[in-house]
Amino acid sequence: MSIKTAKRIRLTLSYLVLLSAVAIVIYPIIWVIGSSFNPGNTLSSSTIIPENATLAHYKKLFTETDYLIWYWNTLKICFITMVLSVIFIGLTAYAFSRYKFVGRKNGLMLFLILQMIPQFVAILAIYILAFQVGLLDTHLALILVYVGGLIPMNTYLAKNYYDTIPKELDESARIDGAGHFRIFWQIILPLSKPILAVIALFSFISPFADFILASILISSDEKMTLAVGLFNMIKNEFGNSFTVFAAGSVLIAIPIGLLFLSLQRYFISGLTAGGTKG
Amino acid sequence: MTHRKTAALLSIIPGVGQFYNKQFIKGFAFIFLAACYFIAFLDFLNIGLWGIVTLGTEVPRDHSIFLLVNGVISLLVVGIGLGFYFFNFYDAYQNGKKRDNGVRLSSLKEQYHNVIDKGFPYLMVGPGFLLLIFVVIFPIIFMLLLAFTNYNLYNSPPAKLVDWVGFKNFIEIFSLDIWRETFISVFAWTIIWTFTATTLQVAIGIFLAVVLNQKEIKFKGVIRTLLILPWAVPAFVSILIFSGLFNDTFGAINKDLLAPLGIDSIPWLTDPFYTKIALIFIQSWLGFPFIMAMTTGVLQSIPGELYEAATVDGASNWDKFRKITLPMILFTTAPILITQYTFNFNNFNVIYLFNNGGPAVAEQNAGGTDILISWIYNLTMTSAQYSKAAAVTVLLSLIIVSLALWQFRKTKSFKDEGMI
């Protein structure tokens, strides 16, 4: 067998592998897009290429369900969580990176252990606490829980990044008479934009993907997030509203997918920089 | 007696030691703070600590669970108080020592600057830490304590009181047949699930990255973007879509893909074995793009000369992959690969959203595909076995923390900190 034939076989096999991988990846996505335009209501009538394509399910989604409210709730919760997380994490990590203070080592150790225990193992306690302080079924409770849960892991991420910024910068600023906060605000913050962007991304996406906490803390229909709303839609009336669910999925998958694809390299850089959690 | 000992001794009442050191303003501040603490918290602490010891004595006046919540908060408040009290001793002792050595004490203005300087990191850590105490640390302590009570559906406030039962829950999990068998089967599946699903997603990710990265392949960008889609679409959406695709009777997999090939419908959602297969497939689908994207980055950073040198030495493509590519990938991505395992160990979403951990299985109180984390969820939310769920949570946390600490001992950043 000549080298040329070997190469041709290798390339043919490679394309076959890639092609089948693409097919497996694409199939569910095409299928759900097809289903969302399908005239019937049920799962059994779902086909990839619908005959008599219709927009009826999208219309139903907007008029007969709380879908738009869920969408708005989710975006609102994600955005506030993102802003608060970046502030809290940026400050906490700065203190851990730059100051020697009593409790620093123990604090870092505590964060390390806390980031390993998934927050939702304590769902019952979180529920009771929210009940006792009267925050059950509010977005505030959800946001506070999300921000708190994001702190341990992301503080590490930011601290590791701050550690790479030379300390001489702070010192020369101090000699020039800059106060603690000014050093942080005018010197460290501008230099740490990349990691703060990564943390912002993580803290936007992780509430978006959460199902468990939202399903426990939120009970009324008009306060639900997308994950819980769609789950209920599909589980409560599986047979008869699958196509509406499909329409709802498409409207999440496309914008979020595009956003993600355009920011994907930041995710990878963030995850490889942290190296602590997937 | 030396000044330091006298000052420390007098500090049994906060502030008096500072007076002795002639730091009057600080002394007043300490006495004032201590008084505030007692006035504000005495009643609360009294009831809180009584509550956490007894969990209530009278129905319906006492609600055991709320008493437990207040008890835990009391413990936290006591902890803060003790910290302050200790600082009061420390401060008096240190200043007494300065006097013993004939060093001048700081003036008020200097102390003020000192507080601002030393206090700054606490000011920065403070807000985040406070939130952390309430939404993360408090719930964990609460669950830990709950594991030692008999709180469940039949024994729950306000109708009944909850009691401390020691290690009964843990003993029952291992001694009662139904609990032991459930625990063992859930635990075994958790391990198998973690290992198979993660290894598969890692292997597929690395394999596709290597195949795609050959220099003769065209349309790399398009193919890569298409293959990354499962990572880009929010996972809960994909999982719910898959639960439709895999539906036993109406799902497209049975109806459109297998039926034309003459294969009978496969009970994807009703037979535990097939549900497990489906879950592992779905997780591989969801998880490989991240590994692929990361591996691609590593591949592009391997210097081409390595391969050229290998070619000169007569290495085959397989040799190059085995001796150069794979070690490079594994070496640079090892820490992240390990976190993929811990992620799947706790991957609640895929298990619960696909089939609620089901199908149900006879003679155990967990579904056929429940992993520990989804079992805990069902014990809490569906069967109201709160204290058992808490006990399983404690076991789960012990497993995760010991594994993770063992892994972190090896990582460099911690050796640098000199922490372990």
Interface residues (C-beta under 8 A of the other chain):
Chain A: K7 R10 L11 S14 Y15 V17 L18 A21 V22 I24 V25 I26 P28 I29 W31 V32 S35 T42 L43 S44 S46 T47 I48 F88 I89 L91 T92 Y94 A95 F96 R98 Y99 F101 R104 K105 G107 L108 M109 L112 I113 L114 M116 I117 P118 Q119 F120 V121 A122 I123 L124 A125 I126 I128 L129 Q132 L144 V145 V147 G148 G149 I151 P152 T155 N160 H180 F181 F184 F208 A209 F211 I212 I216 A227 L230 F231 I234 F238 G239 F242 F245 A246 S249 I252 A253 I256 G257 L258 F260 L261 Q264 I268 L271 T272 G275 T276 K277 G278
Chain B: I65 F66 V69 D117 K118 F120 P121 Y122 M124 V125 P127 G128 F129 L131 L132 F134 V135 V136 I137 F138 P139 I140 F142 M143 L146 L208 V211 L212 Q214 E216 I217 I223 T225 L226 L227 I228 L229 P230 W231 A232 V233 P234 A235 F236 V237 S238 L240 I241 F242 S243 G244 L245 N247 T249 F250 G251 A252 K255 D256 W285 F290 A293 M294 G297 N317 T333 P335 I336 T339 Q340 T342 F343 N346 F348 N349 Y352 L353 I373 I376 Y377 T380 M381 Y386 A389 A390 T393 L396 S397 I400 V401 A404 L405 F408 T411 S413 F414 E417 M419
